[in-house]
Amino acid sequence: MSKVYLISGLGADSRLFKNIVLPAGYEIVLVDWLIPNSIDTLTTYSQKIINQYSISEKSIVIGVSLGGMISVEIAKQVKLDKVILISSIKTDSEAPWYFKYFRSLPVYKVIPSKLMTHVGFLIRPVFGNMSPDDLRLFKSMLSNSSPVFIKWAMQAALYWKNNVEFLNLYHVIGDNDMMFPCKNIKDPTAIIKDGTHIMVFNKADEINKLLADIL
């Protein structure tokens, strides 16, 4: 049975995948965040994920947002069967304009770490509309996140560099993703109509069909 590792996005946990259903014959492994060392990059952090979860050749990794970037780094170290990105970027050339802005003006560095987990008011305009239940769940995931991890991950993502592309990489993006605009994505596998950054919640049926076809 093939193992499929699911890696969530920044400020989220494995509950992000509550609506994702894979075809029979696949063993799902939900990846939880590890506390990083302050000098970790996405590359070194990905190696820790590989070691912690014993990710081996021919495995499949599905990553959402930050999890997609980490999935790419895992694929650079382990010969995976498939790499599937959802609401993410595969190279730094696909990064949005504000990455460059926050690298030159890193205001996130002066925000108290504890405050990082209490910015739920930003979710709706940036991530897209959610049902009341999904919004409550997302706020719960954010409040339960490690402030140390969030602050580290913001910097690590902003300074991520990658120009390696993979033939076995599949990239699913929403046409209304404000975090990672669709227009920046080179040759996406599929574009979800009205898909926002949090489309794993409200577009799960479409994504599940795509995943079934890819797998």
Secondary structure, 3 states (H helix, E strand, C coil): CEEEEEECCCCCCHHHHCCCCCCCCEEEEEECCCCCCCCCCHHHHHHHHHHHHCCCCCCEEEEECHHHHHHHHHHCCCCCCEEEEECCCCCHHHCCHHHHHHHHCCHHHHCCHHHHHCCHHHHHHHHCCCCHHHHHHHHHHHHCCCHHHHHHHHHHHHCCCCCCCCCCEEEEEECCCCCCCHHHCCCCCEEECCCCCCHHHHCHHHHHHHHHHHC
